[in-house]
Amino acid sequence: AVVSTQSTRDVPEALPILVTEETVRNNIPELKFLLYWATVSPPKAISLLSKTYQSHPLVIQYAVRVLRSFPAETIIFYVPQLVQSLRYDKTLLVEDYLADAAKNNELLSHQIIWNIQTYT
């Protein structure tokens, strides 16, 4: 069981204790705290978009919220991984995020297009 989830949500380093393959598979109620969890790095957020987490809606919402908190100049380095994550996103939230991010940054939009054409 996750102990004191509410008191640790301001500690990004505690995320791996809450979000595991097992907790996602069991859809534990504490996953709702992801809606308010502290922001992690883009690579950590992108790792939550993998097949391991079964496109769990709360996990995807959290990862996308984290990604939205970073500027396009940071996210551009992770476009290949984001494009790959589209395979596992049943919620379409990653697709929506990429479309929104592309509208606001021409270089990012070109990288997204190039990666989609190359890797899908």
C-alpha positions as a printed Julia matrix, in Angstrom:
120×3 Matrix{Float64}:
  0.0    0.0     0.0
  1.07   3.56   -0.62
  1.68   5.27    2.71
  0.84   8.95    3.18
  0.38   9.68   -0.51
 -1.16  13.05    0.09
  1.78  14.27    2.17
  4.34  13.16   -0.44
  2.73  14.62   -3.55
  5.02  17.66   -3.34
  8.05  15.38   -3.58
  8.67  14.49   -7.24
 11.2   11.83   -6.23
  8.38   9.88   -4.56
  6.6    9.31   -7.88
  8.2    5.87   -8.51
  6.71   4.67   -5.23
  3.21   5.61   -6.34
  3.36   4.75  -10.04
  4.52   1.21  -10.64
  3.42  -1.45  -13.06
  1.59  -3.14  -10.19
 -0.19  -0.04   -8.85
 -1.36   0.85  -12.34
 -2.49  -2.7   -13.09
 -4.44  -2.72   -9.81
 -5.74   0.81  -10.46
 -5.17   1.82   -6.85
 -7.28   4.76   -5.64
 -4.16   6.74   -4.68
 -3.4    7.29   -8.38
 -5.89  10.17   -8.19
 -3.14  12.16   -6.42
 -1.3   12.33   -9.75
 -3.65  15.16  -10.67
 -1.78  17.28   -8.09
  1.64  15.61   -7.97
  4.82  17.69   -8.24
  6.4   18.05  -11.66
  9.18  15.67  -12.68
 11.68  15.97  -15.54
 10.55  15.5   -19.16
 12.36  12.13  -19.48
 10.6   10.82  -16.37
  7.24  12.07  -17.66
  7.84  10.45  -21.05
  8.73   7.15  -19.37
  5.19   7.13  -17.96
  3.84   7.04  -21.53
  5.33   3.6   -22.13
  3.44   0.37  -22.62
  4.28  -0.57  -19.01
  1.63   1.79  -17.67
 -1.15   0.52  -19.95
 -2.25   3.98  -21.08
 -3.8    4.58  -17.65
 -5.77   7.85  -17.96
 -4.45   9.38  -14.71
 -0.85   8.49  -15.55
 -1.19   9.95  -19.06
 -2.86  13.11  -17.74
 -0.03  13.6   -15.29
  2.68  13.04  -17.91
  1.04  15.47  -20.34
  0.57  18.09  -17.62
  4.28  17.83  -16.83
  5.23  18.13  -20.5
  3.01  21.2   -20.9
  4.94  22.87  -18.07
  8.15  22.9   -20.15
  8.88  25.19  -23.11
  9.0   23.85  -26.67
 12.76  24.46  -26.66
 13.06  21.74  -24.03
 10.47  19.34  -25.43
 12.03  19.35  -28.91
 14.79  17.07  -27.63
 12.2   14.41  -26.78
 10.11  14.42  -29.95
 11.24  10.93  -31.1
 10.19   9.4   -27.77
  6.89  11.3   -27.79
  6.11  10.12  -31.31
  6.89   6.54  -30.27
  4.58   6.9   -27.26
  1.63   7.58  -29.58
  1.46   3.8   -30.11
  0.4    3.2   -26.52
 -1.76   6.25  -25.87
 -5.36   5.07  -26.02
 -6.55   8.35  -24.5
 -5.26  10.5   -27.4
 -3.97  13.02  -24.84
 -0.41  12.77  -26.16
 -1.65  13.37  -29.69
 -3.59  16.43  -28.51
 -0.54  17.7   -26.64
  1.71  17.33  -29.69
 -0.84  19.07  -31.92
 -1.16  21.98  -29.47
  2.6   22.27  -28.99
  3.15  22.23  -32.75
  0.74  25.15  -33.23
  2.92  27.36  -31.07
  6.39  26.52  -32.36
  7.31  26.08  -36.02
 10.55  24.21  -35.36
  8.79  21.81  -33.01
  6.06  21.23  -35.59
  8.66  20.36  -38.25
 10.37  17.93  -35.86
  7.06  16.27  -35.03
  6.12  15.91  -38.71
  9.55  14.56  -39.61
  9.5   12.04  -36.76
  5.97  10.87  -37.54
  6.89  10.33  -41.19
 10.11   8.56  -40.24
  9.04   6.41  -37.31
  5.44   5.41  -38.03
